[in-house]
Amino acid sequence: MKSNQEFLQAKINELEQTVQNLQQAVQSEQWLDSYDVKTKFNISDSTLARYRKKELIPYTKFGKKYLYPASFFTKSLSKKIVNSHLL
């Protein structure tokens, strides 16, 4: 039987590993700017702003520039693939 201290240490180690995994994911994330998103999906500035306001699309603001995680679009599009079972 583990002592409380061993249990807590195991949980701390688990949390540290989770934080490290999240940091690696963020560092390896590719980001798209507004121009990229508008061009790829043929949408306007106002549509993109509306998506941000309604929280339909994740973003971060860096200075005056909005950035969007590319993985969001990959995941969203892959869910919409017709006959995805063939992939």
Contacts in CASP RR format, 6 or more apart in sequence:
PFRMAT RR
TARGET T0000
AUTHOR 0000-0000-0000
METHOD contacts of the structure
MODEL  1
MKSNQEFLQAKINELEQTVQNLQQAVQSEQWLDSYDVKTKFNISDSTLAR
YRKKELIPYTKFGKKYLYPASFFTKSLSKKIVNSHLL
2 10 0 8 1.000
29 69 0 8 1.000
29 70 0 8 1.000
29 71 0 8 1.000
30 69 0 8 1.000
30 70 0 8 1.000
30 71 0 8 1.000
31 60 0 8 1.000
31 67 0 8 1.000
31 68 0 8 1.000
31 69 0 8 1.000
31 70 0 8 1.000
32 40 0 8 1.000
32 67 0 8 1.000
32 68 0 8 1.000
32 69 0 8 1.000
32 70 0 8 1.000
32 73 0 8 1.000
33 65 0 8 1.000
33 66 0 8 1.000
33 67 0 8 1.000
33 68 0 8 1.000
34 45 0 8 1.000
34 48 0 8 1.000
34 65 0 8 1.000
34 66 0 8 1.000
34 68 0 8 1.000
36 68 0 8 1.000
37 43 0 8 1.000
37 48 0 8 1.000
37 68 0 8 1.000
37 73 0 8 1.000
38 44 0 8 1.000
38 45 0 8 1.000
38 48 0 8 1.000
40 73 0 8 1.000
41 73 0 8 1.000
48 57 0 8 1.000
48 66 0 8 1.000
51 57 0 8 1.000
52 59 0 8 1.000
52 66 0 8 1.000
57 68 0 8 1.000
57 72 0 8 1.000
58 68 0 8 1.000
58 69 0 8 1.000
58 72 0 8 1.000
59 66 0 8 1.000
59 67 0 8 1.000
59 68 0 8 1.000
60 66 0 8 1.000
60 67 0 8 1.000
61 67 0 8 1.000
78 84 0 8 1.000
81 87 0 8 1.000
END
